[in-house]
Amino acid sequence: NILIGKYINGLIFVSHATRLTIKENTKLLNYFKKGSIVIHNGVLLKKIRNKKFNKIFKIKKGILKVGMLSRIEEYKGQLDLVDGFSNLPDKIKEKFKIFFVGSGSSKEVKYLREKIKDHNLNRYFKIIKYLNLDSLTILKNFDVLVSLTRNFEGFGYSVAEALYVGTPVISTRVGGMVEFLNDKNSKLINPMDIKSITKALEDFTKQKHKWKQKTYSGKKLIIKKFNSENMSKSFLKY
């Protein structure tokens, strides 16, 4: 901390939450006297390849694709999604297929598989450690993106990307997420709130129009404020 504070010329944080957690958990800012700035991450605004998941995974037409795009780790909340999904009525479960896209240690992946198996839900879940596609393409093909981080998220870049491509979002209120997510553009719930996960998934099947309206608000926000051009200009200026 002393060495960094003495020799660096500036500190740039990707969110106010990141700055706060550095302040609370390290002494770096005590030694760094030159000030710091928050420059939020920006999504690269580009066209998305039109590739359909239905063809990639051969799922039936009309099945709703729920995705989590993150490392498979306990704090990321994959286990919470399994628990929340397990509480849905069987009739509603049949409407979903859930994809976990991301790598993880063999221990974490094994634990997740066992959790799914214990709930007798194997046919509803698919774990994909790697998918050779652009992240925007992946997100565009989800019907809803779920981000259930339990404690801290520095920014939540894939969630911002989901807003940009018009994919509805269910997210926990953690860290930098609340700096661009709100009740108008997403569904926010408390961490490890299993009942709210169940309720949100059920509501999504019944009120798709309401959820689609949220995506319009989210996309406008990303295009106007949280885009890569704004980010690069702020870096250049700083």
Number of C-alpha atoms within 10 A of each C-alpha: 12 12 10 13 18 13 9 10 12 13 15 15 18 18 23 17 21 19 19 12 13 13 13 11 8 10 13 17 19 11 13 20 12 12 10 15 16 15 19 24 21 20 23 16 16 9 9 14 12 10 13 14 15 14 10 8 9 9 13 11 8 9 14 19 18 21 23 25 20 20 18 24 19 16 16 21 22 23 21 22 21 21 20 20 25 17 15 17 11 10 7 13 17 13 15 18 17 23 18 20 19 16 18 15 11 10 11 15 18 12 15 19 17 13 17 20 13 10 13 11 15 13 11 16 18 16 16 12 14 10 11 6 10 10 14 20 19 22 26 24 21 22 19 22 25 26 25 27 25 19 15 19 21 19 23 24 15 18 24 24 25 28 29 28 23 23 25 30 26 21 24 26 23 22 20 21 24 18 15 20 23 16 10 14 23 23 21 23 19 16 22 20 16 20 15 16 29 20 14 16 21 17 13 19 14 11 10 13 10 11 21 17 15 22 22 18 17 26 20 15 18 22 18 9 16 23 20 17 15 18 19 14 11 14 12 8 7 11
